[in-house]
């Protein structure tokens, strides 16, 4: 059931960040904020800040930030609804489920029915395995012959589906489950003679959600039948999305969090074998290609992934496909390739847990070494292939969000490839420039008078910061003022019809938004523009959103930026006790807002002026030259006026 938005706001307003965090972190007051050692990374000097006034937390070491719900999601691995319900219970807020439409009620009912029938099927397959002659002599014997002990079989709820074509379907119908639901969830398939069991004659692997509910099944055939696949898996449904599912995550999540590492394998038996020998921080992608959703699921518990794959070509290339996606999420990835004759299942069966653990430790390679050695082996002495290998490796390094790690890997890559570090750095910077511009929502070589920036082709010796759009930092400063002081009122000067100065009280948000819109300016950065549009729309409705609206926003990009801009590791010392009185930003707010607006406009106008000058150099038509000269003069006049205004503001 969905939690109404007004209830969500009530919960987040009632939840005191210092109380919620204080249950898990020892906090000490320092100035207006509270500080403690970050619970998300190891540190000796506290860099974890809690701001009670704004109801947010921010770690200036690892960068994690957010509101009370976000903290619980990060620390306790809750989903967003789970975090809200935890807070509602803590602060005695009753959650009244919103009235749902008939379609929503039907969907909810279908979901519950799907969970119920999967639980029913799970019990049936388990009971068949242990308590029927067919199950014991075929299914149970199969598991035992493969070397699996009864406790593991019971722990993972392994089962057996009878060879009779419709044994389960008949049993389910006798217990009141409809043919429509059986077909919809995928336990039964409709044929010419009616419904029959999808998994007949197979051993069964139930697939569990994070909370332990059965959301699907995998079944392995036990006879050689070229017409039937070795594994048969549940089709996707209302409750089962294979892109967001990892086999074994329910049984592994605590071990993953405790050991701060997740071992990723391919199949059901690989997971079972590792658990049986005592290595429990293991999950499988269940034969599907690794997805970003699966990676983010692991990221809830750890940033460290070790990919353990078969030693054959298919296993090696499966490992290669996944590394870039893992790295792009800011996670650390290592790869362990087993001997060619082994997969994780057979390896764990043949060797002791000590041997397997040591093998994993001794043979784990970071992605640069793994990918470099593998691709260079394929390229051998072919210079064209070698060049492509270098390009591929640098592309992989470019997806790493942390610049320090990128530098480290460039050094390692330089050593492995016997190539100058500067050459690799130049290539990396080219790739990063393109990606950075895309992230800012701007295109190469685009000039638009209605936009606030022009991006030119990068020069070879320019840094990433050189490629920022004009006014980027000033734009970010204006967003910060909107977030911090949007609801605060200041005096606005204007000239009335009689030419007299008049003053009126307006909010900072209205002052900034109206001023920029009147002069045809809009933000370039996509996230900044979202915030601009939210304020613009709210002003039209006669309201101004507060900072919590943004720090608790459903859009994570907005929430993250808001917390970052509203947090600072620094505080103004108490100079008053020494007789020194320092002007703070809020005390000279109108001057600060005006100065920020003028400096922003000045940089944008200067950029437009440069574009006109470049056009003048290449334009031969006299009429076009006159138009451009007129435009240049207009821009010069605007800049002179801005500089005059800036002088007045600074003098104050």
Secondary structure, DSSP 8 states (H G I E B T S, - for coil): ----HHHHHHHHHH--HHHHHHTTS--EEETTEEEE--SSS--SS--EEEETTTTEEEETTT--EE-HHHHHHHHS---HHHHHHHHHHHTT---------HHHHHHHHHHHHHHHHHHHHHHHHHHHHHHSHHIIIIIIHHHHHTT--HHHHHHTT-EEE-SSTTHHHHHHHHTT--HHHHHHHTSEEEETTEEEETTTTEEEEEEE-TTS-EEEEEEEE-S--TTS-SEEE----SS--GGG--BTHHHHHHHHHHHT-EEEESSHHHHHHHHHTT---EEE-TTS---HHHHHHHHTT-SEEEEEE-SSHHHHHHHHHHHHHHHHTT-EEEEEE--TT--HHHHHHHS-HHHHHHHHHHH-EEHHHHHHHHHHHHHTT-HHHHHHHHHHHHHHHHT-S-HHHHHHHHHHHHHHHT--HHHHHHHHHHHHHHHHHHHTT--TT---TTSS-------TT--TGGGS-TTHHHHHHHHHHHHHHTT-EEEEEEE-TTS-EEEEEEEHHHHHHHHHHHTT----SHHHHHHHHHHHHHHHTT----HHHHHT-SSHHHHHHHHHHH--S-----GGGGT-----GGGGHHHHHHHHHHHHHHHHHHHHHHHHHHHHHH---HHHHHHHHHHHHHHHHHHHHHHHHHHHHHH-
